[in-house]
Amino acid sequence: MKINVNELRKNPQEIEVDVSPKDLRLAAEGFLFPAPVTGHVRFQMVSRRILANGHLETRVATECVRCLAAMEQPICAEVEMVFEKRPSVEEDEKGAMAAAWEAESREIDYYDEEELDPTESFRQLLTIELPNYPLCREECRGLCPTCGADLNQGDCTCGVAAAVAIGESDWKDRLKQLHPSREGERS
């Protein structure tokens, strides 16, 4: 996906995005991308900078972190980017380093003289939106820590998960044995 910079100097361009995740090099451990990346992005030239605004969306397939069930989830990314012309090699080295540092701190990407390729920027935007803690549903009960039964299907046969769920775990009793209450000493 390449944008002609000379055309942008004349008029803004509205781009309908419809690319495969493979074309964007979308990959992340534990995630598959079963749907194309779609969206709408407007590119426009403002002075020597190119502004990009719009949105991208796709779907990811992964496992629920509690019950390990296969699941799919939509991900969306808002596109609000600024691209500057890549500094030439002939430019003052110190000035180029300062410009690169400033661009990084302001999250500015670069374009070459003739074209802009937003592929890597789009890939990064979507990767940031991947869920850190994917759940099949908010009230997922997960798996029994003892027998591994899926607690969403009902209580397990070992009874440990049911006891933990209603607060009957013996961890409080063990803690009291290690550090007995000193209520009698507070008089």
MOCOR-V139072 format. One record per residue. RES is the residue in one letter. SS is DSSP state (2 for helix, 1 for strand, 0 for the rest). PHI is phi in degrees with one decimal (999 if undefined). OMEGA is omega in radians with two decimals (NA if undefined). Layout:
# MOCOR-V139072
RES&SS&PHI&OMEGA, RES&SS&PHI&OMEGA
This chain:
# MOCOR-V139072
M&0&999&-3.11, K&0&-127.5&3.14, I&1&-111.9&3.12, N&1&-78.0&-3.08, V&2&-67.0&3.12, N&2&-62.3&3.09, E&2&-67.5&3.12, L&2&-66.9&3.11, R&2&-64.7&3.14, K&2&-84.1&-3.07, N&0&-151.3&3.01, P&0&-62.7&3.12, Q&1&-123.9&3.05, E&1&-97.4&-3.10, I&1&-113.7&2.99, E&1&-89.1&-3.12, V&1&-90.4&3.05, D&1&-154.2&-3.08, V&1&-128.8&3.11, S&0&-77.3&3.07, P&0&-58.4&3.11, K&0&-63.4&3.13, D&0&-65.1&3.08, L&0&-90.2&-3.10, R&0&58.6&3.09, L&0&-75.2&3.10, A&0&-157.0&3.08, A&1&-155.9&-3.12, E&0&-60.3&3.12, G&0&85.7&-3.11, F&1&-128.2&2.97, L&1&-117.9&-3.12, F&0&-119.4&-3.04, P&0&-80.8&-3.06, A&0&-122.5&3.08, P&0&-67.4&3.03, V&1&-88.6&3.14, T&1&-123.6&3.10, G&1&159.3&-3.08, H&1&-143.3&-3.13, V&1&-133.6&3.10, R&1&-105.4&3.09, F&1&-110.1&3.08, Q&1&-145.8&-3.12, M&1&-90.6&3.06, V&1&-130.1&-3.03, S&0&61.3&3.11, R&0&-100.1&-3.13, R&1&-103.1&3.05, I&1&-115.4&3.10, L&1&-102.0&3.11, A&1&-125.3&3.13, N&1&-136.4&3.10, G&1&162.6&3.14, H&1&-150.5&3.08, L&1&-129.9&3.07, E&1&-151.4&3.07, T&1&-161.1&3.09, R&1&-126.0&3.04, V&1&-120.6&3.04, A&1&-112.7&-3.12, T&1&-156.8&3.07, E&1&-114.1&3.03, C&0&-65.9&-3.11, V&0&-73.8&3.14, R&0&-93.9&-3.04, C&0&-113.5&3.11, L&0&66.6&3.10, A&0&-73.3&3.06, A&1&-66.4&-3.12, M&1&-151.3&3.00, E&1&-122.8&-3.09, Q&1&-147.7&3.07, P&1&-75.8&2.97, I&1&-129.2&-3.13, C&1&-130.4&3.10, A&1&-135.0&3.04, E&1&-82.6&3.13, V&1&-100.3&3.03, E&1&-141.7&-2.99, M&1&-128.7&3.06, V&1&-126.7&3.09, F&1&-117.2&3.05, E&1&-118.2&3.09, K&1&-64.3&-3.14, R&0&-63.7&3.12, P&0&-63.1&3.14, S&0&-79.8&-3.12, V&0&-67.0&-3.09, E&0&-71.3&-3.11, E&0&-64.4&3.10, D&0&-51.1&-3.06, E&2&-60.5&-3.14, K&2&-65.8&3.11, G&2&-64.6&3.12, A&2&-66.7&3.12, M&2&-65.9&3.12, A&2&-64.6&3.12, A&2&-65.6&3.13, A&2&-65.5&3.11, W&2&-62.9&3.13, E&2&-63.3&3.14, A&2&-62.6&3.14, E&2&-66.5&-3.12, S&2&-69.3&3.11, R&0&-101.1&3.13, E&0&56.9&3.09, I&1&-104.6&3.05, D&1&-101.2&-3.07, Y&1&-115.4&2.98, Y&1&-127.0&3.10, D&0&-87.6&-3.06, E&0&-54.9&-2.99, E&0&-102.1&-3.04, E&1&-146.6&3.10, L&1&-120.8&3.10, D&0&-116.5&-3.10, P&0&-84.2&-3.05, T&2&-53.8&-3.10, E&2&-64.4&3.12, S&2&-64.8&3.09, F&2&-64.5&3.11, R&2&-59.2&3.14, Q&2&-64.6&3.13, L&2&-60.0&-3.13, L&2&-72.0&3.14, T&2&-64.0&3.12, I&2&-63.5&-3.09, E&0&-82.7&3.12, L&0&-61.8&-3.10, P&0&-69.5&3.09, N&0&-76.5&-3.03, Y&0&-138.1&-3.07, P&0&-69.0&3.12, L&0&-121.7&3.09, C&0&-66.0&3.01, R&0&-161.6&-3.04, E&0&-59.2&-3.09, E&0&-91.8&3.13, C&0&-57.7&-3.11, R&0&-89.0&3.08, G&0&79.4&-3.11, L&1&-109.8&3.06, C&0&-66.0&-3.12, P&0&-69.6&-3.12, T&0&-97.4&-3.05, C&0&-101.9&3.10, G&0&81.8&3.14, A&0&-67.7&3.08, D&1&-76.0&-3.07, L&0&-72.3&3.04, N&0&-72.5&3.14, Q&0&-87.9&-3.11, G&0&135.6&-3.13, D&0&-67.6&-3.14, C&0&-84.3&-3.10, T&0&-80.4&-3.10, C&0&-81.1&3.07, G&0&80.8&-3.11, V&2&-65.3&-3.10, A&2&-64.1&3.12, A&2&-64.9&3.12, A&2&-65.9&3.12, V&2&-66.1&-3.09, A&2&-63.3&-3.12, I&0&-102.3&3.04, G&0&82.6&-3.13, E&0&-93.2&-3.14, S&0&-68.5&-3.11, D&0&-86.8&-3.11, W&2&-65.6&3.12, K&2&-67.2&3.12, D&2&-64.2&3.12, R&2&-63.4&3.13, L&2&-64.9&3.12, K&2&-63.8&3.11, Q&2&-68.6&3.13, L&2&-74.8&-3.08, H&0&-139.9&-3.08, P&0&-63.3&3.12, S&0&-65.0&-3.13, R&0&-113.5&-3.11, E&2&-62.9&-3.13, G&2&-67.1&-3.11, E&2&-83.5&-3.06, R&2&-91.1&-3.09, S&0&-69.7&NA
